[in-house]
């Protein structure tokens, strides 16, 4: 059968795939604008990930849920752990319910005080808000908090899988699924999931991934609502932890690699995201108190390093550490600091090896930029996400940390799975792949997942509580001054709270000697370690009753930080207990030279002047103290102590009562309760006992 010429031309055009749009329009008598709209719509659809049939759409999510439960199900019964007291365990703001929401958004993330003064730093309101909401709806229970951490991790996996499906839209869905699974099973995530304090890492990365999804969708559809959602998600990420700043570089990079966005639009979108980051970073400074946080030598030796070349060399060692931990995540430790990664020079062979490896990676990345190679994207993503923690631009606490690798482990997962598909010559750009074609990569990922899962389980057990964490990690951190001092301080606080403490008890004596050993190890690593010197001096003073050793270590502490009054207060207390009242007075006067408003030192001076019979001087100092703080309980408390030493219990009790009327002092309340119980005045005994309980809760 012969066809008219125009139909012959049509068939030829379709067969050769060279028929123009205008030819189609003329043949079908369709208006050009309508056909253009139809083609645009079809093109947009073609840029979305290929939909999987029926049940296949849901089983990957079931697999991710199962993986999350297998990996971190054993964290559900965990308690609180290191640093949780700053954020969740002992944070009264979180227990105020809705009344505390305003304070959460107008206060710093961490507020505490200690021997080295007050700490007040960072701004992560979304993390504290999540805990406040949790307490309000479900109550305060570490088990619930750990369940929520696990759920957030699984939700992150869902979002990450969807993101990868968007980025790798033309590739088989098994590739993003295996990448997500390998990301989930990586053992370096244990610190993020198992530690409640590190919920900031989960929320920040989750928000950043959600923003990433919306940005990619916006770039492909130009739907303004998606851009708004992306900006809100990124704001959430940044207010969870400012480490989301790295995505200011990741987003434009991914828009370049995975979309057809023009340079002009790419710059415009990136600028809007940067503006949100600037608002999130500098806006809260208008109403927040000034941050008080210094990273000292004991946390990071680069803080004091002035040599540019040594800094670069040490950065190379740090980057090699992170790279090694991505491939061989062992041993993972909760903290590092001085002197676990010593400052290095270019004569160090590890520095040269690291520079060679990372220079090679950068060359590969740059070569693949124009062709938009996935290898190029993965390498650049790795460098970008680790850059803030490399110590190249700024020093970070602990010099390195396992939790810093959370985002970077995604680069590792992509590189490994993509490399396996290339190695086994899998046609991953085919939408239909039989299972047999991906058996090789699948088996390798499963083989890797087995030791990773076992290691994750083992590491999770270490994060069960503080005891288990110290028991697991401290033996491997013999070169960390802070860890040894921290562990010794942990034992010290427990010993101070032990009722009827005596060195005659072999177990208590053993723990005391163990504590002293770790304090001395910390001092051996860093001889000018103020906290270790001061605490060791108090241990010899209070527990060992060895005044000579106490004086030695307290004087060393005072030499290290002569402008810090803590060691002088301890020395003054030691001289007072030894009966050397004149020396004690001079030491407490030194405290007032350093800090004229230190009320305890003033009360001690008044007390000591009473003991040596200088009552006029004592009264003068007490009046001065009340002038500074009219509601202070200290003048009455110390005056009561003075009369107790004189054997006048009636006057002692009178002044103690005046003291606790002004401010609850738990030991004095207990002393009053015991006094009235001995007098069989049980009403007043119960009153002061209840007051002591109230004081404990408030503390």
C-alpha positions as CSV (number, residue, x, y, z in Angstrom):
1,X,0.0,0.0,0.0
2,X,1.3,3.4,-1.0
3,X,1.3,6.2,1.6
4,X,1.0,9.9,0.9
5,X,4.3,11.6,0.8
6,X,3.8,13.4,4.1
7,X,3.2,10.1,6.0
8,X,6.2,8.6,4.4
9,X,8.2,11.6,5.5
10,X,6.8,11.2,9.0
11,X,7.7,7.5,9.3
12,X,11.2,8.2,8.1
13,X,11.6,11.1,10.6
14,X,10.6,9.0,13.6
15,X,12.8,6.1,12.5
16,X,15.8,8.3,12.2
17,X,15.0,10.3,15.4
18,X,15.7,13.5,13.5
19,X,12.2,14.9,13.1
20,X,12.0,18.6,14.2
21,X,9.5,19.9,16.7
22,X,8.1,22.2,14.0
23,X,7.5,19.2,11.7
24,X,5.5,17.5,14.4
25,X,3.5,20.7,14.9
26,X,2.7,21.2,11.3
27,X,1.7,17.5,10.8
28,X,-0.7,17.5,13.8
29,X,-1.9,21.0,13.5
30,X,-1.1,21.7,17.2
31,X,-0.5,25.2,18.4
32,X,3.3,25.8,19.0
33,X,2.8,27.1,22.6
34,X,0.7,24.1,23.7
35,X,3.2,21.6,22.3
36,X,6.1,23.5,23.9
37,X,4.3,23.3,27.3
38,X,3.7,19.6,26.8
39,X,7.3,18.9,26.0
40,X,8.5,20.9,29.0
41,X,6.2,19.0,31.3
42,X,7.4,15.7,29.9
43,X,11.0,16.8,30.2
44,X,10.5,17.7,33.9
45,X,9.0,14.3,34.6
46,X,11.9,12.6,32.9
47,X,14.2,14.2,35.4
48,X,12.6,12.6,38.4
49,X,13.8,9.2,39.6
50,X,12.2,6.3,37.8
51,X,9.3,4.9,39.9
52,X,9.5,1.4,41.1
53,X,6.6,-0.9,40.6
54,X,4.2,-1.8,43.4
55,X,5.7,-3.3,46.5
56,X,9.3,-2.3,45.5
57,X,8.5,1.2,46.5
58,X,8.2,0.3,50.2
59,X,10.5,-2.6,50.9
60,X,13.7,-0.4,50.8
61,X,12.2,1.6,53.7
62,X,11.4,-1.6,55.6
63,X,15.0,-2.7,55.1
64,X,16.3,0.6,56.4
65,X,14.1,0.3,59.5
66,X,15.4,-3.2,60.1
67,X,19.0,-2.0,59.7
68,X,18.5,0.8,62.2
69,X,16.9,-1.6,64.8
70,X,19.6,-4.2,64.3
71,X,22.4,-1.6,64.6
72,X,21.2,0.5,67.5
73,X,18.4,-1.4,69.2
74,X,20.8,-2.2,72.0
75,X,21.1,1.5,72.9
76,X,17.5,1.8,74.1
77,X,18.3,0.8,77.7
78,X,21.3,3.2,77.9
79,X,21.5,5.9,80.5
80,X,23.0,9.3,80.5
81,X,26.7,9.7,79.5
82,X,29.5,12.2,79.2
83,X,28.5,15.8,78.8
84,X,24.8,14.9,78.9
85,X,24.5,17.0,82.1
86,X,25.1,20.2,80.1
87,X,22.3,19.6,77.6
88,X,19.7,17.2,79.0
89,X,20.4,15.5,82.3
90,X,20.8,18.5,84.6
91,X,19.3,21.3,82.5
92,X,16.5,22.9,84.5
93,X,15.3,24.9,81.5
94,X,14.1,21.8,79.8
95,X,11.8,20.9,82.7
96,X,9.9,24.2,82.7
97,X,7.7,23.0,79.9
98,X,6.2,25.7,77.7
99,X,7.5,28.3,80.1
100,X,11.1,27.5,79.2
101,X,10.7,27.7,75.4
102,X,11.6,31.4,75.4
103,X,14.7,30.9,77.5
104,X,15.8,28.0,75.2
105,X,15.8,30.4,72.2
106,X,17.5,33.3,74.1
107,X,20.3,31.4,75.9
108,X,23.5,29.7,74.9
109,X,23.7,25.9,74.4
110,X,26.1,25.2,77.3
111,X,26.2,27.2,80.5
112,X,28.3,26.0,83.4
113,X,31.0,27.1,85.8
114,X,34.0,25.4,87.3
115,X,37.6,25.8,88.5
116,X,38.5,27.8,85.4
117,X,35.5,30.1,85.6
118,X,32.2,30.2,83.6
119,X,31.6,28.6,80.3
120,X,28.8,29.9,78.1
121,X,29.0,29.0,74.4
122,X,27.3,27.9,71.2
123,X,23.7,28.3,70.1
124,X,21.8,25.2,69.2
125,X,18.2,25.9,70.3
126,X,16.5,23.2,68.1
127,X,18.3,20.5,70.1
128,X,17.2,21.8,73.5
129,X,13.8,22.4,72.1
130,X,13.6,18.7,71.0
131,X,14.4,17.6,74.5
132,X,12.0,20.1,76.1
133,X,9.2,18.9,73.8
134,X,10.1,15.3,74.6
135,X,10.0,15.9,78.4
136,X,6.7,17.7,78.1
137,X,5.0,15.0,76.1
138,X,6.7,11.8,77.3
139,X,8.5,12.7,80.5
140,X,12.2,12.7,81.4
141,X,13.6,9.3,80.8
142,X,16.9,8.4,79.1
143,X,15.3,5.4,77.5
144,X,12.8,7.6,75.7
145,X,15.6,9.9,74.6
146,X,17.6,7.0,73.1
147,X,14.5,5.7,71.3
148,X,14.0,9.1,69.8
149,X,17.7,9.3,68.7
150,X,17.2,5.9,67.0
151,X,14.1,7.1,65.2
152,X,15.8,10.3,64.1
153,X,18.6,8.2,62.7
154,X,16.2,6.0,60.7
155,X,14.4,9.0,59.4
156,X,17.7,10.4,58.3
157,X,18.3,7.2,56.3
158,X,14.9,7.6,54.7
159,X,15.7,11.1,53.6
160,X,19.2,10.2,52.5
161,X,17.9,7.4,50.3
162,X,15.4,9.7,48.7
163,X,18.1,12.3,48.1
164,X,20.4,9.8,46.5
165,X,17.5,8.7,44.2
166,X,17.1,12.3,43.2
167,X,20.8,12.9,42.6
168,X,21.3,9.6,40.7
169,X,18.0,9.7,38.9
170,X,19.1,8.0,35.8
171,X,20.6,5.0,37.6
172,X,19.2,1.9,39.0
173,X,17.6,2.3,42.5
174,X,19.9,-0.4,44.0
175,X,22.8,1.9,43.9
176,X,21.4,4.6,46.2
177,X,19.9,1.9,48.4
178,X,23.3,0.1,48.9
179,X,24.9,3.5,49.6
180,X,22.4,4.3,52.3
181,X,22.8,0.9,53.9
182,X,26.6,1.2,53.9
183,X,26.3,4.7,55.4
184,X,24.0,3.4,58.1
185,X,26.2,0.5,59.2
186,X,29.4,2.6,59.4
187,X,30.6,2.3,63.0
188,X,31.7,5.9,63.3
189,X,28.1,6.8,63.8
190,X,27.9,5.1,67.2
191,X,29.0,8.3,69.0
192,X,26.3,10.3,67.2
193,X,23.4,7.9,67.9
194,X,24.4,6.5,71.3
195,X,25.2,9.8,72.9
196,X,22.2,12.1,73.7
197,X,24.4,15.2,73.7
198,X,25.2,14.4,70.1
199,X,21.6,14.7,69.0
200,X,22.8,18.0,67.5
201,X,24.7,16.1,64.9
202,X,21.7,14.0,63.9
203,X,19.3,17.0,63.7
204,X,21.8,19.2,61.8
205,X,22.6,16.6,59.2
206,X,18.9,15.6,58.9
207,X,17.9,19.2,58.3
208,X,20.7,19.7,55.8
209,X,19.6,16.6,53.8
210,X,16.0,17.7,53.7
211,X,17.0,21.1,52.5
212,X,19.2,19.4,49.9
213,X,16.2,17.4,48.6
214,X,14.0,20.5,48.3
215,X,16.8,22.5,46.5
216,X,17.3,19.7,43.9
217,X,13.5,19.6,43.3
218,X,13.4,23.3,43.0
219,X,16.2,23.4,40.5
220,X,14.3,20.9,38.3
221,X,10.8,22.4,38.7
222,X,11.2,26.1,39.6
223,X,8.5,25.7,42.2
224,X,9.0,28.6,44.6
225,X,7.4,26.7,47.5
226,X,10.2,24.1,47.3
227,X,12.8,26.8,47.7
228,X,11.0,28.2,50.8
229,X,10.9,24.7,52.3
230,X,14.6,24.3,51.5
231,X,15.5,27.5,53.3
232,X,13.4,26.6,56.4
233,X,15.0,23.2,56.5
234,X,18.5,24.7,56.3
235,X,17.6,27.2,59.0
236,X,16.6,24.2,61.2
237,X,19.9,22.5,60.4
238,X,22.0,25.5,61.2
239,X,20.1,26.2,64.5
240,X,20.7,22.6,65.5
241,X,24.5,22.9,64.9
242,X,26.4,25.5,63.0
243,X,28.5,22.7,61.4
244,X,25.7,22.9,58.7
245,X,27.8,25.7,57.3
246,X,29.6,23.2,55.1
247,X,26.5,22.7,53.0
248,X,26.9,26.3,51.8
249,X,29.5,24.7,49.5
250,X,27.9,21.3,49.1
251,X,24.6,22.7,47.7
252,X,26.0,24.7,44.8
253,X,28.4,21.8,44.1
254,X,25.5,19.3,43.8
255,X,23.4,21.7,41.8
256,X,26.2,21.9,39.3
257,X,26.8,18.2,39.2
258,X,23.3,16.9,39.2
259,X,21.1,19.5,37.5
260,X,21.1,21.6,34.4
261,X,20.8,24.8,36.3
262,X,22.5,27.8,34.6
263,X,25.4,29.5,36.4
264,X,23.3,32.6,36.9
265,X,20.5,30.7,38.7
266,X,23.0,28.6,40.6
267,X,24.7,31.7,42.0
268,X,21.4,33.3,42.9
269,X,20.1,30.2,44.8
270,X,23.5,29.8,46.6
271,X,23.3,33.5,47.7
272,X,19.9,33.0,49.2
273,X,21.1,30.0,51.3
274,X,24.1,32.0,52.4
275,X,21.9,34.8,53.5
276,X,19.9,32.4,55.7
277,X,23.2,31.1,57.2
278,X,24.3,34.7,57.9
279,X,20.9,35.4,59.7
280,X,21.2,32.2,61.7
281,X,24.8,33.0,62.7
282,X,24.6,36.7,63.5
283,X,20.9,37.3,64.3
284,X,21.0,35.6,67.7
285,X,24.0,37.6,68.7
286,X,21.7,40.6,69.1
287,X,20.1,39.1,72.2
288,X,22.5,36.3,73.4
289,X,25.1,36.9,76.1
290,X,28.7,37.0,74.9
291,X,30.2,33.6,74.5
292,X,32.8,32.4,77.0
293,X,34.7,29.5,75.6
294,X,38.4,29.1,75.0
295,X,40.1,26.0,73.6
296,X,43.3,25.7,75.6
297,X,46.5,23.7,75.0
298,X,45.2,20.6,76.8
299,X,42.4,20.3,74.3
300,X,44.3,21.1,71.2
301,X,48.1,21.8,71.0
302,X,47.6,23.7,67.7
303,X,45.9,26.4,69.8
304,X,49.3,27.6,70.9
305,X,51.2,26.7,67.7
306,X,52.7,29.7,65.8
307,X,54.6,27.8,63.1
308,X,52.6,27.8,59.9
309,X,54.6,24.8,58.6
310,X,54.0,22.7,61.7
311,X,50.3,23.5,61.5
312,X,50.1,22.4,57.9
313,X,52.0,19.2,58.7
314,X,49.7,18.4,61.6
315,X,46.6,19.1,59.5
316,X,48.0,16.5,57.1
317,X,48.3,13.9,59.9
318,X,44.7,14.8,61.1
319,X,43.3,14.3,57.6
320,X,45.1,10.9,57.3
321,X,43.6,10.0,60.6
322,X,40.1,10.7,59.3
323,X,40.8,8.8,56.1
324,X,42.0,5.8,57.9
325,X,39.0,5.8,60.2
326,X,36.7,5.8,57.3
327,X,38.2,2.6,56.0
328,X,39.3,1.0,59.3
329,X,37.2,2.5,62.1
330,X,39.2,1.2,65.0
331,X,39.8,2.1,67.7
332,X,37.1,4.7,68.2
333,X,37.5,6.7,71.3
334,X,35.2,9.3,73.0
335,X,37.9,12.0,73.2
336,X,41.5,12.7,72.1
337,X,43.2,16.0,72.9
338,X,46.8,16.6,73.9
339,X,49.0,14.5,73.4
340,X,47.2,11.8,71.3
341,X,48.0,13.5,68.0
342,X,51.4,15.3,68.5
343,X,52.3,18.4,66.5
344,X,54.2,17.2,63.5
345,X,56.8,18.5,61.1
346,X,57.5,17.7,57.4
347,X,60.1,15.1,58.5
348,X,57.2,12.9,59.6
349,X,56.6,10.1,57.0
350,X,52.9,10.1,57.7
351,X,52.7,13.8,56.7
352,X,54.3,13.0,53.4
353,X,52.0,10.1,52.8
354,X,48.9,12.1,53.6
355,X,50.0,15.0,51.4
356,X,50.6,12.6,48.5
357,X,47.2,10.9,48.9
358,X,45.2,14.0,49.3
359,X,47.0,15.9,46.5
360,X,46.2,12.9,44.3
361,X,42.6,13.0,45.3
362,X,42.4,16.8,44.5
363,X,43.9,16.2,41.1
364,X,41.3,13.6,40.3
365,X,38.5,15.9,41.6
366,X,39.7,18.9,39.5
367,X,40.1,16.7,36.3
368,X,36.5,15.4,36.7
369,X,34.9,18.8,37.2
370,X,34.1,19.6,33.6
371,X,32.8,16.1,32.8
372,X,30.8,16.1,36.1
373,X,32.4,12.8,37.2
374,X,30.8,11.3,40.3
375,X,34.4,10.7,41.6
376,X,35.0,14.4,41.4
377,X,31.8,15.2,43.4
378,X,32.6,12.5,46.1
379,X,36.1,13.7,46.6
380,X,35.1,17.4,46.9
381,X,32.2,16.5,49.3
382,X,34.8,14.6,51.4
383,X,37.1,17.6,51.6
384,X,34.3,20.1,52.2
385,X,32.6,18.2,55.1
386,X,35.9,17.6,56.9
387,X,37.4,21.0,56.3
388,X,36.1,22.6,59.5
389,X,37.5,19.8,61.5
390,X,40.9,19.6,59.9
391,X,42.2,22.4,62.1
392,X,43.4,24.2,59.0
393,X,41.2,27.3,59.5
394,X,40.4,27.1,63.2
395,X,41.3,24.9,66.1
396,X,38.6,22.4,67.3
397,X,38.1,20.9,70.8
398,X,39.9,17.6,71.2
399,X,41.9,18.1,67.9
400,X,40.0,15.2,66.3
401,X,36.7,13.5,67.1
402,X,34.8,10.5,65.7
403,X,31.5,12.5,65.5
404,X,33.1,15.0,63.1
405,X,33.1,12.2,60.5
406,X,29.3,11.8,60.3
407,X,28.7,13.7,57.1
408,X,32.0,12.7,55.5
409,X,31.1,9.0,55.9
410,X,28.5,9.6,53.1
411,X,31.4,10.3,50.7
412,X,33.0,7.0,51.8
413,X,29.7,5.1,51.2
414,X,29.1,6.6,47.7
415,X,32.8,5.9,46.7
416,X,32.7,2.3,47.8
417,X,29.4,1.3,46.3
418,X,30.0,3.2,43.0
419,X,33.5,1.7,42.9
420,X,32.0,-1.8,43.3
421,X,29.5,-1.3,40.5
422,X,32.3,-0.2,38.2
423,X,34.5,-3.1,39.4
424,X,31.8,-5.7,38.6
425,X,30.9,-3.8,35.4
426,X,27.3,-3.4,36.4
427,X,25.2,-1.4,33.9
428,X,23.8,0.8,36.7
429,X,22.3,3.2,34.2
430,X,19.9,0.5,33.1
431,X,16.5,0.9,34.7
432,X,15.9,-2.8,34.7
433,X,18.6,-4.9,36.3
434,X,18.2,-8.6,37.2
435,X,19.3,-9.4,40.7
436,X,22.1,-11.6,39.3
437,X,23.8,-8.5,37.8
438,X,24.2,-6.8,41.2
439,X,25.1,-9.9,43.1
440,X,28.8,-8.9,43.3
441,X,28.4,-5.4,44.8
442,X,25.5,-6.7,47.0
443,X,27.7,-9.5,48.5
444,X,30.6,-7.2,49.1
445,X,28.4,-4.7,50.9
446,X,26.9,-7.5,53.0
447,X,30.3,-8.8,53.9
448,X,31.4,-5.4,55.0
449,X,28.2,-4.9,56.9
450,X,28.8,-7.9,59.1
451,X,32.0,-6.7,60.9
452,X,30.7,-3.1,60.9
453,X,27.5,-4.3,62.7
454,X,29.4,-6.3,65.2
455,X,31.8,-3.4,65.9
456,X,28.8,-1.0,66.2
457,X,27.2,-3.3,68.8
458,X,30.4,-3.5,70.8
459,X,30.9,0.2,70.6
460,X,27.3,0.8,71.7
461,X,27.9,-1.1,74.9
462,X,30.8,1.2,75.7
463,X,28.3,4.2,75.5
464,X,25.8,2.6,78.0
465,X,26.9,4.9,80.8
466,X,29.9,6.8,82.1
467,X,31.4,3.7,83.9
468,X,31.4,1.6,80.8
469,X,32.7,4.4,78.6
470,X,35.7,5.1,80.9
471,X,36.3,1.4,81.5
472,X,36.5,0.9,77.7
473,X,38.3,3.9,76.5
474,X,40.7,5.1,79.3
475,X,43.1,2.2,78.9
476,X,43.5,3.2,75.2
477,X,44.0,6.8,75.9
478,X,47.2,6.7,78.0
479,X,48.5,9.7,76.1
480,X,45.5,11.9,76.6
481,X,46.1,14.3,79.5
482,X,42.4,15.4,79.7
483,X,41.0,11.9,79.6
484,X,43.2,10.8,82.5
485,X,42.3,13.9,84.5
486,X,38.7,13.5,83.6
487,X,38.5,9.9,84.7
488,X,40.4,10.7,88.0
489,X,37.9,13.5,88.6
490,X,35.0,11.1,88.0
491,X,36.4,8.8,90.7
492,X,37.2,11.7,93.0
493,X,33.6,13.0,93.0
494,X,32.3,9.6,93.8
495,X,34.7,9.2,96.7
496,X,33.8,12.6,98.1
497,X,30.2,11.5,98.2
498,X,30.9,8.2,99.9
499,X,29.4,8.1,103.4
500,X,31.9,7.4,106.2
501,X,34.8,7.4,103.8
502,X,37.9,5.6,105.2
503,X,41.1,4.4,103.7
504,X,40.9,1.4,106.0
505,X,38.4,0.0,103.5
506,X,40.6,-1.8,100.9
507,X,38.2,-1.1,98.0
508,X,38.1,2.6,98.8
509,X,41.8,2.7,99.3
510,X,42.3,1.0,95.9
511,X,40.1,3.5,94.1
512,X,41.8,6.4,95.8
513,X,45.2,5.2,94.7
514,X,43.9,4.5,91.2
515,X,42.5,8.1,91.0
516,X,45.9,9.5,92.2
517,X,47.6,7.4,89.5
518,X,45.5,8.9,86.7
519,X,46.0,12.5,88.0
520,X,49.7,11.9,88.0
521,X,49.6,10.4,84.5
522,X,47.8,13.5,83.3
523,X,50.5,15.7,85.0
524,X,53.3,13.6,83.4
525,X,51.8,14.2,80.0
526,X,51.3,17.9,80.7
527,X,53.2,19.2,83.8
528,X,51.3,22.5,83.8
529,X,47.9,21.0,83.9
530,X,46.1,23.2,86.5
531,X,43.0,21.1,87.0
532,X,45.0,18.0,87.6
533,X,47.4,19.7,90.0
534,X,44.6,21.4,92.0
535,X,42.5,18.3,92.3
536,X,45.4,16.2,93.3
537,X,46.2,18.7,96.0
538,X,42.7,18.5,97.4
539,X,42.8,14.7,97.3
540,X,45.9,14.7,99.4
541,X,44.3,17.2,101.7
542,X,40.8,15.7,102.2
543,X,41.2,12.0,101.5
544,X,44.9,11.0,102.1
545,X,45.4,13.6,104.9
546,X,48.9,14.2,103.6
547,X,49.4,18.0,104.0
548,X,53.0,18.0,102.6
549,X,51.9,16.5,99.3
550,X,48.8,18.7,99.3
551,X,50.8,21.9,99.7
552,X,53.2,20.8,97.0
553,X,50.6,20.2,94.3
554,X,48.4,23.2,95.3
555,X,51.4,25.5,95.2
556,X,52.3,24.1,91.7
557,X,48.7,24.9,90.6
558,X,49.0,28.4,91.9
559,X,52.2,28.9,90.0
560,X,50.6,27.7,86.8
561,X,47.6,30.0,87.1
562,X,48.5,32.8,89.6
563,X,45.4,34.8,88.6
564,X,43.0,31.9,89.5
565,X,41.9,31.9,93.1
566,X,40.8,28.3,93.3
567,X,44.2,26.9,94.4
568,X,44.6,29.7,96.9
569,X,41.2,28.9,98.5
570,X,42.2,25.3,98.9
571,X,45.6,26.3,100.4
572,X,43.9,28.6,102.8
573,X,41.5,25.8,103.9
574,X,44.5,23.5,104.4
575,X,46.3,26.0,106.6
576,X,43.1,26.6,108.5
577,X,42.6,22.9,109.2
578,X,46.3,22.6,110.3
579,X,45.7,25.4,112.8
580,X,48.1,27.9,111.0
581,X,45.4,30.7,111.2
582,X,47.8,33.6,110.3
583,X,49.0,31.8,107.2
584,X,45.5,30.9,106.3
585,X,44.4,34.6,106.6
586,X,47.2,35.7,104.3
587,X,46.3,33.1,101.7
588,X,42.6,34.2,101.7
589,X,43.7,37.8,101.4
590,X,45.6,36.7,98.3
591,X,42.3,35.4,97.0
592,X,40.7,38.8,97.5
593,X,43.5,40.4,95.7
594,X,42.7,38.2,92.7
595,X,38.9,38.5,93.1
596,X,37.7,41.2,95.5
597,X,34.1,39.9,95.4
598,X,34.9,36.3,96.4
599,X,32.5,36.1,99.4
600,X,33.7,32.8,100.7
601,X,37.3,34.2,101.2
602,X,35.8,37.2,103.1
603,X,33.8,34.9,105.3
604,X,36.8,32.7,106.0
605,X,38.9,35.8,107.0
606,X,36.2,36.9,109.4
607,X,35.9,33.4,110.8
608,X,39.7,33.1,111.3
609,X,39.9,36.6,112.9
610,X,37.3,35.5,115.4
611,X,39.4,32.4,116.1
612,X,42.6,34.4,116.9
613,X,40.5,36.8,119.0
614,X,40.5,39.7,116.6
615,X,36.7,40.2,116.8
616,X,36.7,43.8,115.6
617,X,38.4,42.8,112.4
618,X,36.0,39.9,112.0
619,X,33.0,42.2,112.4
620,X,34.5,44.7,109.9
621,X,34.9,42.0,107.2
622,X,31.4,40.6,107.8
623,X,29.9,44.1,107.4
624,X,31.9,44.5,104.1
625,X,30.6,41.1,103.0
626,X,27.0,42.1,103.7
627,X,27.5,45.3,101.9
628,X,28.4,43.4,98.7
629,X,25.6,40.8,99.2
630,X,23.0,41.8,101.8
631,X,21.3,38.4,101.4
632,X,24.4,36.3,101.9
633,X,24.2,33.5,104.4
634,X,28.0,33.2,104.7
635,X,28.6,35.7,107.7
636,X,26.0,33.9,109.8
637,X,27.1,30.4,108.7
638,X,30.8,31.0,109.6
639,X,29.8,32.8,112.8
640,X,27.8,29.7,113.7
641,X,30.8,27.6,113.0
642,X,32.9,29.8,115.2
643,X,30.6,29.4,118.2
644,X,30.4,25.6,117.6
645,X,34.2,25.5,117.9
646,X,33.9,27.5,121.2
647,X,31.4,24.9,122.5
648,X,28.4,27.3,122.5
649,X,25.9,25.3,120.5
650,X,22.9,27.5,121.3
651,X,24.6,30.5,119.6
652,X,25.9,28.3,116.8
653,X,22.3,27.0,116.1
654,X,21.0,30.6,116.3
655,X,23.4,31.8,113.5
656,X,22.9,28.7,111.4
657,X,19.2,29.3,111.4
658,X,19.7,32.8,110.3
659,X,22.0,31.5,107.5
660,X,19.5,29.0,106.1
661,X,16.7,31.6,106.2
662,X,18.7,33.6,103.7
663,X,19.9,30.7,101.5
664,X,19.5,27.0,101.8
665,X,22.8,25.4,102.7
666,X,22.4,21.6,102.6
667,X,25.1,20.5,105.1
668,X,23.9,23.2,107.6
669,X,20.3,22.1,107.2
670,X,21.3,18.5,107.9
671,X,23.4,19.6,110.9
672,X,20.3,21.5,112.3
673,X,18.0,18.5,111.6
674,X,20.4,16.3,113.6
675,X,20.7,18.8,116.4
676,X,16.9,19.1,116.9
677,X,16.4,15.4,116.5
678,X,18.9,15.0,119.4
679,X,16.7,17.4,121.4
680,X,13.6,15.3,120.4
681,X,12.2,18.4,118.7
682,X,11.0,16.3,115.7
683,X,8.9,19.1,114.1
684,X,11.9,21.3,113.6
685,X,14.1,18.3,112.8
686,X,11.8,17.3,109.9
687,X,11.5,21.0,108.8
688,X,15.3,21.3,108.3
689,X,15.5,17.8,106.8
690,X,12.9,18.7,104.2
691,X,14.7,22.0,103.6
692,X,17.9,20.0,102.9
693,X,16.0,17.8,100.4
694,X,14.7,20.9,98.7
695,X,18.2,22.3,98.5
696,X,19.5,19.1,96.9
697,X,16.8,19.3,94.2
698,X,17.6,22.9,93.4
699,X,21.3,22.2,93.1
